[in-house]
């Protein structure tokens, strides 16, 4: 009960800060939007009318990765201002310090995802409500995984200068090995084998299956379990960093 | 209010491990303003952060406000307030918002938190700025908000890390008054400082810490009394080492410290020793740049206990 209350307090605080600078929510949406507008048309002659039906769910996974992997920057600013230390002096739950912030990031992510889907409809995208909700749930799990990792790493590094190259170095191969830009079925065997170890590739498969209405596809429950377990581990690790002696 | 025994903490660095705090024993009474005096890097902040549950001690024990630090850190958090050195406010929110949130984090209801925030705002005379964003505050105003955040839940024990560092003299005087007011309201205040005047003027008792260990503890007056007699400080333009040899063994001399360009002498009676010192050194051909006779200060206590001057260290 205390955890819920504390998480809500931290969430409400973070959310109110985000809503004061809503421009960043839009800026983070720019990257997938550019892909939708400037890259999507390239796929149409290759994959026909269904191009957006496979491309948009992939874009949503990309959005989930990139909108959350960099949230640590905000935390480093809070660390520097002494706000984290001030909160850690109170009896507030250490887990809530993480979950409250992650909940804010996930809420922002889901908002961006819905906007992206709505903007894609004029391009010929169609999706039913049930599969869309399941996709959003999957995105939330990805968001929880990436924000937890981003926060944990920020608490260890405590420096934007170190976080930026690290986040880039990690996210670029994950993006290329996920089949977001082009389907991995085009890839040579060895590349496909490596991609099998990329949890985000599984998420891309799952969201594509959901958007195509193939609800019984194995990738859906498989990616749910893979990402769910990873997210849980990331939360435990990250909450430990919040509990430790960070400045 | 605070009892510690053999509190220890070391940090891993590139070159190995550094013992920041090596066995600190402290005893702080109820309702005291207790000062932790020492140069930068002496282990003040590390000790304070351990006591405030922010850092896990490597060894030792501590009891704060009747609660065991290592067994019940959550309960300790409820009973203490802590104000860090670097500030604790976010630029884009107001002091009132921060105070209400802090109260809520301490478990208060919304109404309670608003009430306590209003009381803290009135107490620290923040009315005119409480609803402006924190980034518009001056350094002194920010520090007042920081301390208001530390006491919003009315703790019995308040930790202040270097509360007046970087403040102008006027803000510092105001801060001293505030700290005395908190003490008069029954709060125990434990503060760190590297200002001698602050320890002398503000603190009921002090502990001097150097290289992670407490080297002296007592009231400022007691500590100064330990250094019996007077202090003669001689500035010289030449032959400092010779002068020390000349004076060695003189019956009125209790102790001597060689400074960079001069000597500091501890003597029983300044008035009778002074002419003898001057005669002896004049005969040895020493040229003086300055001569001072004064009662022992806390700096002399520090020098006697650690072999270094806190003033030189700070400069």
Interface residues (C-beta under 8 A of the other chain):
Chain A: X6 X9 X13 X16 X17 X20 X21 X78 X81 X82 X83 X85 X86 X87 X88 X89 X90 X91 X92 X245
Chain B: X49 X52 X53 X54 X55 X56 X74 X77 X78 X80 X81 X82 X84 X86 X87 X88 X89 X90 X91 X92 X93 X101 X102 X104 X105 X106 X107 X149 X150 X153
